[in-house]
Amino acid sequence: MKKSTLMVLAPALVMSLTAGAEQANRLGAFEYGIKARANVSKDSTKMQDLEFVGGLLLTEGIKAVVRMELKDTDLSDIEIDETLEELKLSIAIDEVTGNPRALITNLDVGIIEAVFESRASENSDYKNGLLYELSDSDRGVVGLTMEINPELLMLVDSARISVYETGAMDGFEISDEKAISAEITKKIGDFAVQFSTRWKEVASSDNDWTNQLAVVWDKGEGYRVWASALHKNNNGIYGESFGNTVGAAYDMTWGTLFAEAEYIPSYATSATLGVNIPVGQGVTVGPYVRQVMGDTIDDDTQFGVNVTVALYQKASRTFIDKRN
């Protein structure tokens, strides 16, 4: 189902959201955000994504959230179903029922972003990394996400589960195949551990099962180290079943220096060095250099700068989950 352009819809959405921002203490309060990310490299300058997010508090504990992301720089023919990442009701079960001991504390229903993706990396160019497409969450899928009450969890600090149709919508048609994904986190001393798993029914091949383990070490002294391992059973990763990432970041007075390496056996290794520099309210500039090496691909040196602009209008209560 095609619409004329997203550029017609998006400003109208943002204007409608700002109209109620001053009534933040009342039901019906709005919150909106606009996030743009551009990449300037030796080969091209392109808008990598342009995100619009808005939320409306319908009644105590029940919110309506819409999130759209424009990933294509061609604005002449944009399909709304391809830009829609979330269109959901987010229900805080304990607030609606008045039961703080409810098993499920929050329920997202509708078009959702399924849980899975690890956000351990501080690499400003992670979307162009070797493993991003394989470790990215499924977005724009029809289903539900449940958040388990942390007070009832014994071994982990948080747990979320998504049940959904397998693929992003095509003309607002729902896929016949189903999927389930889960994400659990645990803080152990200075370490934060996150495990994600995803099982997807695939009609044309064997069912897909992907697991990812990410660990971040942070003593709160301005430096951090992270590592992650990804395993995929279905067709492997570029002919392999494993992929690994390791990185570190150090906070300086003017920005955050980071280094990250990715490794896929028998395919490629990459090493990225860069810095994220805040230059204004909601504006970050991230120059980087990456070297990609492998037995089956040509060695490549990549230079670039990512510029991110994020503008948010908050209501009195935060009820939109803004993602990196």
Secondary structure, DSSP 4 states (H G I P E B T S, - for coil): ---S-HHHHHHHHHHHHHTTGGGTTSTT-EEEEEEEEEEEESS-EEEEEEEEEEEEEEETTEEEEEEEEE--S--SS--HHHHEEEEEEEEEHHHHH--TT-SEEEEEEEEE--S--------TTGGGSSSHHHHSPP-SEEEEEEEE-GGG-SS-SEEEEEEEESS--BTTBPPS-EEEEEEEEEEETTEEEEEEEEEE--TTSSPEEEEEEEEEEE-SSSEEEEEEEEEE-SSTBTTBSEEEEEEEEEE-SS-EEEEEEEEETTTEEEEEEEEEEEEETTEEEEEEEEEEE-SSS--EEEEEEEEEEEEEE--SS-------
